[in-house]
Structures are given as C-alpha cells and as structure tokens.
Amino acid sequence: MTDEEWNAWTDEVRTFVENEREESQSLFDQSDKRFNRLISRIEDHMEDGDDDATLRQENKEAIQKAGRQLPLWPKTGPGKDSVFAGWHNMVIDRAVEVKALAWTAFYQVLQENNMEHHLMTRASKKEGTDGAPYGTLENFLRARNTSEKAAYKAFLREGNWGTIEVGKQAPIPEGFNAETIMDWVQMPTLKPLTEESA
C-alpha cells in the first residue's frame, strides 16, 4: 500500500479520532476503559502503518476490527453501507445542510464577540499536539459536517430516525421529492437509554 493509498484510507479514521471521539463515546454501551482501549489500538496501528509500509494491510485490518465496535465508525464498508439507498443520502445531506446553518450562526456569534478561538480541535496524542482553534468558519464547518453526517447515518442504521425504512433496496417513500424532503428530515430522532447511560 503506497503512502497515497494509506493516507487516503486513514484520513476518515484520523477525522473520527480527532473530531467524533466524544460523540462516539457517548453512544458506546460498554465501559469508558473499553472505549479508550479500542481508540488506543486504532491510534497505535495507524502509527505503525505510518512508520512501516510493509505492515499497512495488517494494520488496516486491525484498525477495522477495533473500529467496527465503535458507534459512528466511518469505515463501514459495503456491508453496513448497503442499508442506504440514494434517497437516504439525500435526506442525510439535507439534514446536515440545515445543521450547518445553525453551526454557522453559532460560530458567527462567537466571532462577533471575539470568542471564536474557544472552538478548538481535539488534542492529538499520536501527533503530540494540543488542541488548537479551528481558525476559520470553513474549518469548523468541515469538522462539524463530518460528525453530523456520521451521527445521522447511525440514527438510520439503528432505526432511531422516525419511520424511515432502511435497506439498499428500500423503496422511495410515496410523495418523496426535492420539495418534500424536509418532511423526512424533520422526523424525530431518538437516543434510547442504554445500560451505560442509566
């Protein structure tokens, strides 16, 4: 696996670890210790792959094995992605667009009060870097949109977004089109009580 292939494959994983870790942990139904062990395993195997190109396939498989146990994991592969048809993605994209409007207003209010630097990226143990201000609205939105999209996909996969039927062959609902899409976007989402959150 070349550097370019490795970097392209791990890009989503690094984004997940840096930007979606807290949200994933909030949905994880096992102990914090178990969650942190899986994250450490992922980070260790990414570092090994960064350092030794001959071990990348092995490390990729180990990262996937650990990552598939985590909520919002981006590398779902054909198995889990098969629950989405094209119209599902239209609903997800529209929901993320609306959320982006809200996040933009949020950022701008902080910016108007010289507080946007309080919005920071996560510290990176692997890189040995502290969290840093996003710096621009574009950087902030890129991180938020990635996280929001992963969250909505999880809602759909787990049956927690209204009555939206999933499955690659799920029929387009009657009356569904670009003008009515908000009817589906506005369906309630659920976060059921788990043993961990009880």
DONU-885931 format. One line per 8 residues: number of its first residue (from 0); their letters; for each residue x, y, z of N, C-alpha, C. Coordinates in steps of 0.001 Angstrom, whole numbers. Example, Ala and Ser with C-alpha at 12.3 -4.5 7.8 and 13.67 -1.06 7.14 Angstrom:
residues 2
0) as) 13190/-5690/7800/12300/-4500/7800/13200/-3300/7800; 12850/-2250/7080/13670/-1060/7140/12900/30/7870 .
//
This chain:
residues 198
0) mtdeewna) 850/-1187/0/0/0/0/890/1242/0; 708/2099/-986/1544/3294/-1108/1179/4325/-42; 2051/5326/119/1766/6409/1061/438/7079/718; 213/7318/-568/-1008/7990/-1010/-2244/7161/-669; -2185/5852/-919/-3310/4970/-607/-3557/4891/892; -2472/4778/1660/-2593/4701/3122/-3189/5996/3691; -2684/7123/3226/-3179/8407/3728/-4646/8626/3347; -5010/8208/2136/-6398/8362/1702/-7326/7494/2549 .
8) wtdevrtf) -6877/6272/2852/-7724/5364/3631/-7829/5809/5094; -6732/6283/5659/-6742/6641/7083/-7274/8045/7347; -7498/8838/6311/-7959/10216/6513/-9256/10264/7313; -10235/9444/6944/-11508/9408/7666/-11318/8920/9096; -10394/7983/9277/-10145/7444/10618/-9553/8518/11520; -8607/9277/10983/-7999/10357/11781/-9044/11420/12130; -9925/11734/11172/-11000/12694/11441/-11913/12171/12542; -12226/10891/12488/-13077/10273/13507/-12430/10392/14888 .
16) venerees) -11165/10038/14988/-10474/10060/16280/-10376/11479/16826; -10123/12439/15941/-9916/13819/16385/-11215/14570/16627; -12245/14323/15807/-13443/15162/15856/-14709/14471/16356; -14763/13136/16289/-16017/12452/16616/-15887/11521/17810; -14738/11555/18443/-14465/10624/19548/-15466/10771/20698; -15724/12014/21119/-16613/12233/22263/-18034/11777/21952; -18509/12091/20757/-19863/11697/20391/-19980/10183/20298; -18949/9542/19746/-18945/8086/19666/-18978/7488/21073 .
24) qslfdqsd) -18179/8052/21969/-18122/7529/23337/-19467/7666/24042; -20197/8753/23745/-21498/8962/24383/-22515/7910/23942; -22283/7284/22771/-23193/6261/22255/-22710/4843/22550; -21494/4723/23083/-20868/3420/23332/-21526/2773/24548; -21946/1512/24424/-22712/887/25503/-21862/-11/26403; -20537/183/26363/-19657/-542/27273/-18870/475/28106; -17872/32/28833/-17155/912/29755/-16255/1903/29029; -15955/3024/29703/-15019/4006/29155/-13649/3374/28951 .
32) krfnrlis) -13272/2477/29854/-11972/1802/29739/-11897/1010/28432; -12978/300/28117/-13024/-481/26881/-12961/436/25671; -13694/1547/25706/-13691/2507/24600/-12282/3045/24376; -11638/3489/25444/-10292/4072/25325/-9273/3044/24844; -9472/1783/25218/-8566/722/24766/-8694/548/23249; -9923/596/22739/-10133/456/21288/-9548/1645/20529; -9736/2855/21064/-9164/4044/20428/-7641/3962/20414; -7050/3542/21526/-5579/3414/21602/-5074/2397/20595 .
40) riedhmed) -5828/1310/20445/-5445/270/19477/-5448/843/18060; -6482/1620/17747/-6576/2244/16424/-5408/3191/16199; -5123/4046/17192/-4031/5016/17061/-2682/4316/16916; -2477/3242/17683/-1210/2503/17611/-1008/1885/16231; -2069/1305/15686/-1940/669/14365/-1788/1707/13253; -2384/2885/13421/-2155/3946/12429/-697/4387/12472; -163/4506/13678/1239/4910/13816/2165/3865/13208; 1863/2575/13439/2669/1507/12840/2627/1586/11317 .
48) gdddatlr) 1430/1820/10778/1284/1930/9326/1998/3143/8769; 1997/4231/9532/2721/5434/9108/4222/5147/9004; 4701/4333/9953/6147/4090/10052/6656/2981/9137; 5800/1983/8850/6268/816/8097/5246/434/7024; 5576/737/5778/4656/491/4673/4369/-998/4478; 5302/-1863/4888/5102/-3301/4672/4038/-3890/5594; 3674/-3156/6654/2688/-3658/7617/1316/-3015/7450; 1143/-2226/6420/-78/-1431/6311/-1350/-2258/6150 .
56) qenkeaiq) -1308/-3303/5351/-2518/-4116/5179/-2904/-4767/6496; -1915/-5279/7194/-2161/-5896/8503/-2724/-4868/9491; -2157/-3668/9481/-2630/-2622/10381/-4025/-2142/9995; -4294/-2086/8709/-5624/-1681/8235/-6679/-2639/8767; -6400/-3930/8693/-7360/-4926/9177/-7559/-4816/10685; -6469/-4551/11411/-6569/-4406/12873/-7361/-3150/13250; -7162/-2074/12493/-7911/-828/12732/-9396/-1076/12506; -9719/-1773/11423/-11116/-2077/11125/-11737/-2957/12211 .
64) kagrqlpl) -10995/-3926/12688/-11518/-4841/13710/-11888/-4074/14976; -11032/-3131/15367/-11312/-2327/16555/-12397/-1299/16268; -12302/-645/15120/-13220/440/14796/-14657/12/14627; -14873/-1179/14085/-16250/-1643/13859/-17031/-1813/15161; -16331/-1814/16275/-17004/-1943/17571/-17467/-594/18115; -17113/502/17408/-17404/1842/17896/-18562/2489/17142; -19466/3167/17857/-20529/3910/17178/-19938/5003/16284; -20608/5279/15189/-20236/6322/14226/-18962/6007/13445 .
72) wpktgpgk) -18473/4770/13503/-17258/4395/12776/-17455/4666/11283; -16551/5448/10656/-16772/5852/9254/-16494/4775/8217; -15677/3793/8566/-15281/2768/7591/-16222/1573/7678; -17473/1808/7296/-18460/749/7433/-18357/-310/6348; -17740/28/5214/-17586/-943/4134/-18912/-1284/3480; -18898/-2166/2492/-20110/-2474/1750/-21205/-3114/2584; -20828/-3807/3663/-21826/-4470/4478/-22816/-3499/5084; -22322/-2544/5860/-23223/-1615/6527/-23694/-512/5586 .
80) dsvfagwh) -22874/-107/4654/-23300/928/3714/-24476/449/2872; -24653/-860/2778/-25710/-1389/1929/-27098/-1051/2459; -27191/-514/3676/-28510/-140/4199/-28993/1172/3609; -28140/1887/2877/-28522/3189/2358/-28759/3164/854; -29905/3698/471/-30195/3925/-943/-29900/5393/-1234; -29947/5770/-2506/-29635/7151/-2871/-30498/8176/-2158; -31783/7853/-1978/-32670/8831/-1349/-32357/9017/136; -31794/7974/783/-31364/8136/2175/-30296/9219/2261 .
88) nmvidrav) -29364/9155/1327/-28272/10137/1344/-28784/11553/1092; -29854/11681/301/-30452/12999/84/-31001/13560/1392; -31643/12696/2177/-32194/13123/3464/-31062/13509/4419; -30031/12668/4477/-28888/12951/5346/-28233/14271/4955; -27978/14444/3663/-27307/15665/3196/-28126/16911/3521; -29460/16809/3360/-30296/17985/3654/-30280/18303/5139; -30315/17277/5980/-30252/17496/7431/-28937/18164/7820; -27844/17712/7214/-26530/18288/7518/-26467/19741/7040 .
96) evkalawt) -27070/20027/5909/-27103/21414/5406/-27808/22336/6395; -28925/21879/6940/-29664/22700/7904/-28833/22893/9173; -28226/21807/9646/-27382/21917/10835/-26229/22890/10582; -25696/22900/9357/-24586/23801/9036/-25004/25261/9170; -26258/25559/8834/-26757/26931/9013/-26724/27314/10493; -27126/26384/11336/-27128/26648/12776/-25703/26790/13307; -24806/25900/12860/-23415/25975/13317/-22745/27254/12815; -23122/27713/11623/-22581/28964/11091/-22986/30136/11977 .
104) afyqvlqe) -24267/30194/12348/-24739/31264/13229/-24030/31198/14585; -23872/29992/15098/-23178/29773/16372/-21757/30329/16313; -21038/29981/15234/-19661/30447/15063/-19619/31972/14939; -20547/32515/14167/-20534/33958/13918/-20834/34775/15176; -21713/34267/16046/-21981/34961/17308/-20711/35009/18155; -20002/33888/18208/-18739/33873/18954/-17720/34810/18302; -17697/34807/16984/-16762/35662/16249/-17042/37141/16518; -18317/37506/16536/-18689/38900/16799/-18278/39355/18195 .
112) nnmehhlm) -18121/38384/19095/-17721/38696/20458/-16275/38288/20752; -15493/38102/19658/-14067/37750/19761/-13834/36505/20613; -14694/35511/20431/-14565/34274/21200/-14464/33024/20328; -14339/33190/19009/-14312/32013/18147/-13110/31115/18436; -12066/31689/19047/-10881/30888/19373/-11176/29881/20488; -12358/29969/21121/-12738/28982/22127/-13191/27671/21487; -13462/27691/20195/-13821/26471/19470/-12526/25831/18986; -12232/24652/19516/-10916/24067/19262/-10998/22628/18768 .
120) traskkeg) -9991/22240/18011/-9834/20847/17603/-9413/20042/18827; -9513/18729/18724/-9083/17869/19824/-7557/17788/19869; -7037/17611/21070/-5606/17338/21204/-5325/15969/20574; -4138/15797/20035/-3786/14538/19385/-2616/13883/20110; -2908/12754/20736/-1851/12011/21422/-821/11499/20415; -1313/11035/19288/-411/10493/18266/565/11539/17753; 39/12733/17443/875/13795/16909/1603/14567/18004; 1174/14349/19251/1784/15079/20359/1457/16557/20312 .
128) tdgapygt) 231/16877/19835/-143/18286/19701/-1342/18606/20577; -1387/19842/21022/-2538/20315/21783/-3674/20642/20826; -4882/20788/21375/-5987/21277/20575/-5694/22710/20159; -6229/23112/19031/-5973/24462/18525/-7271/25039/17965; -7402/26362/17948/-8602/26966/17359/-8760/26530/15897; -9996/26366/15471/-10245/25992/14083/-9724/27057/13127; -9750/28294/13553/-9167/29369/12749/-10111/30022/11764; -10938/29205/11113/-11882/29751/10136/-13217/29028/10268 .
136) lenflrar) -14255/29694/9799/-15576/29071/9773/-15551/27811/8916; -14830/27850/7802/-14775/26704/6887/-14202/25475/7588; -13123/25653/8357/-12526/24527/9074/-13479/23970/10123; -14161/24868/10829/-15106/24457/11856/-16261/23662/11238; -16813/24186/10127/-17927/23505/9477/-17511/22156/8903; -16314/22056/8383/-15852/20781/7828/-15870/19698/8913; -15387/20057/10086/-15371/19094/11191/-16781/18765/11664; -17629/19792/11816/-18990/19564/12292/-19800/18747/11286 .
144) ntsekaay) -19658/19062/9995/-20439/18354/8980/-20087/16869/8941; -18801/16561/9079/-18379/15158/9107/-19020/14437/10283; -19008/15084/11428/-19589/14492/12632/-21103/14339/12510; -21772/15363/11986/-23230/15316/11850/-23646/14200/10878; -22931/14077/9779/-23271/13052/8792/-23139/11656/9399; -22068/11442/10152/-21870/10142/10799/-22983/9867/11802; -23398/10894/12531/-24462/10718/13528/-25785/10358/12865; -26123/11038/11760/-27379/10738/11080/-27368/9338/10456 .
152) kaflregn) -26222/8920/9954/-26124/7553/9417/-26363/6536/10528; -25826/6833/11719/-26035/5929/12851/-27508/5895/13250; -28157/7053/13259/-29587/7089/13572/-30368/6183/12616; -30031/6270/11325/-30736/5458/10335/-30445/3972/10524; -29163/3620/10648/-28786/2216/10784/-29459/1567/11981; -29584/2339/13065/-30108/1782/14314/-31619/1964/14445; -32264/2482/13392/-33708/2634/13406/-34216/3716/14333; -33395/4737/14562/-33743/5791/15515/-34048/7139/14844 .
160) wgtievgk) -34470/7094/13583/-34838/8335/12900/-36221/8155/12291; -37222/8573/13032/-38587/8479/12560/-38953/7079/12104; -39664/6998/10997/-40085/5705/10454/-39413/5451/9104; -38233/6025/8929/-37527/5863/7658/-37045/4427/7514; -37481/3776/6459/-37087/2390/6191/-35687/2365/5592; -34849/1469/6093/-33501/1366/5548/-33356/92/4740; -32265/15/4008/-32015/-1101/3106/-31695/-552/1738; -30691/-1149/1092/-30263/-656/-212/-31421/-624/-1205 .
168) qapipegf) -32346/-1566/-1045/-33486/-1646/-1962/-34746/-1005/-1385; -34600/-255/-289/-35775/390/316/-36444/1290/-714; -37739/1129/-907/-38429/1932/-1922/-38468/3405/-1536; -38432/4256/-2525/-38579/5688/-2269/-39990/5918/-1729; -40112/6584/-580/-41442/6786/7/-42366/7541/-940; -43624/7239/-859/-44609/7933/-1682/-44590/9422/-1358; -44548/10243/-2381/-44544/11693/-2186/-43167/12285/-1945; -42117/11443/-1951/-40767/11937/-1690/-40201/12626/-2924 .
176) naetimdw) -39779/13880/-2782/-39083/14592/-3847/-38312/15748/-3226; -37637/16512/-4067/-36792/17599/-3561/-37594/18638/-2778; -38858/18790/-3123/-39681/19797/-2455/-40235/19315/-1117; -40385/17987/-977/-40966/17450/258/-39927/16815/1179; -38677/16874/794/-37637/16171/1544/-37600/16556/3023; -37959/17824/3332/-37919/18256/4724/-38917/17500/5600; -39955/16927/4997/-40895/16124/5783/-40183/14930/6414; -39201/14387/5707/-38439/13254/6233/-37315/13738/7146 .
184) vqmptlkp) -36675/14836/6776/-35612/15394/7615/-36150/15722/9008; -37378/16217/9072/-37944/16690/10337/-38474/15581/11237; -38417/14334/10790/-38844/13241/11661/-37973/13217/12912; -38556/12858/14062/-37776/12881/15309/-36670/11833/15319; -35580/12168/15994/-34500/11212/16219/-34549/10781/17680; -34049/9595/17942/-34087/9036/19292/-32696/8677/19770; -32471/8818/21071/-31262/8294/21709/-31734/7427/22872; -31998/6152/22594/-32547/5276/23636/-31611/5142/24827 .
192) lteesa) -32192/4918/26001/-31431/4705/27221/-30660/3402/27101; -29380/3447/27453/-28562/2229/27465/-28122/1972/28890; -27552/794/29131/-27066/472/30474/-26005/1467/30911; -25189/1915/29955/-24102/2844/30273/-24639/4213/30677; -25771/4618/30089/-26310/5960/30366/-27325/5959/31500; -27670/4769/31985/-28672/4672/33051/-28124/5211/34367 .
//
